Amino acid sequence: MTRTDNDTWDLATSVGATATMVAAARAIAANSTEPLIDDPFAEPLVRAVGLDFFTRWVSGDLDVADIDNNESGWRLAYLPDALAVRTRYFDAFFADATRSGIRQAVILASGLDARSYRLAWPADMTVFEIDQPQVIEFKTATLADLGATPRTDLRTVAIDLRHDWAAAIRDAGLDSTRPTAWIAEGLLGYLPPAAQDRLLDDITALSAEGSRLAVEAIPNMSDLNLGQARDTMRAATAKWREHGIDVEFADLGYHGERHDVAAYLQQAGWRSVGTTARQLFADNGLNPIPETGDSVSVADTIYYTSTLR
């Protein structure tokens, strides 16, 4: 289904299904023989959502060899490693931020992120999670049913990031006079380009000197490559739909020319350091994702850590 400016979702539909896919990949990575990450909540959260495709995947009842398009660089088989290095990157970002003395954090579009429940936070830490109301309600209730409790002062903010979330997070207690650690993990591509700019502007307006921001960004593509990317995604996920997942992933992102994240933030006073997913694979001792003729590759993703000076 084509995105609209005011569309909503739960964790089994539209953009919400990508959060469940990400959690499933994290669960498989965490349950591997030599895990790079520890996330005991990922698998039970995926099972609670109840999308059979992802439940079978985390159970080992889905053979990715029967599902993946082997001519594409976008495969289900690559996602556990990709999500392991991504999760490890953002986990380390928060660890570094708290060691520097930052005591409030914001997880934008938190989905099935369980960092508030699994990371070792300082005793005086406050973590804010923002997402769609249905997503916040489901995750909070499911984790409570599992007997899990947050390991920090967790404050959920149930609002769409395309709306006035800045006012909502102030109302929830964010102190914009103190440094904040922000993450936008797997988010920007699901916002219209103008909304991406507004998000970064709002983050800047809410941030004191010394605040930190970690984001995941995908380089811009030409119109020709954009069409190829959509075709690649549809071909890569065609067999997924045959196995019961009724989501057209190629239609979930917003397209159009975007500002380069690091350059845009630099104009607002942030200093950024970028690391490609390809480098993160190497740094964590993982085999690289094979090069293909695709215009889109997980390996081309760039992770930026920025500091407001």
Stockholm file with secondary structure:
# STOCKHOLM 1.0

chainA/1-309         MTRTDNDTWDLATSVGATATMVAAARAIAANSTEPLIDDPFAEPLVRAVGLDFFTRWVSGDLDVADIDNNESGWRLAYLPDALAVRTRYFDAFFADATRSGIRQAVILASGLDARSYRLAWPADMTVFEIDQPQVIEFKTATLADLGATPRTDLRTVAIDLRHDWAAAIRDAGLDSTRPTAWIAEGLLGYLPPAAQDRLLDDITALSAEGSRLAVEAIPNMSDLNLGQARDTMRAATAKWREHGIDVEFADLGYHGERHDVAAYLQQAGWRSVGTTARQLFADNGLNPIPETGDSVSVADTIYYTSTLR
#=GR chainA/1-309 SS CCCCTTCCCCTTSHHHHHHHHHHHHHHHHHTSSSCSCCCTTHHHHHHHHCCHHHHHHHHTCSCGGGTSCTTCSCCGGGHHHHHHHHHHHHHHHHHHHHHTTCCEEEEETCTTCCHHHHSCCCTTCEEEEEECHHHHHHHHHHHHHTTCCCSSEEEEEECCTTSCHHHHHHHTTCCTTSCCEEEECSCGGGSCHHHHHHHHHHHHHHCCTTCEEEEEECCCCCHHHHHHHHHHHHHHHHHHHHTTCCCCGGGSSCCSCCCCHHHHHHHTTEEEEEEEHHHHHHHTTCCCCCCCSCSCCGGGCEEEEEEEC
#=GC SS_cons         CCCCTTCCCCTTSHHHHHHHHHHHHHHHHHTSSSCSCCCTTHHHHHHHHCCHHHHHHHHTCSCGGGTSCTTCSCCGGGHHHHHHHHHHHHHHHHHHHHHTTCCEEEEETCTTCCHHHHSCCCTTCEEEEEECHHHHHHHHHHHHHTTCCCSSEEEEEECCTTSCHHHHHHHTTCCTTSCCEEEECSCGGGSCHHHHHHHHHHHHHHCCTTCEEEEEECCCCCHHHHHHHHHHHHHHHHHHHHTTCCCCGGGSSCCSCCCCHHHHHHHTTEEEEEEEHHHHHHHTTCCCCCCCSCSCCGGGCEEEEEEEC
//
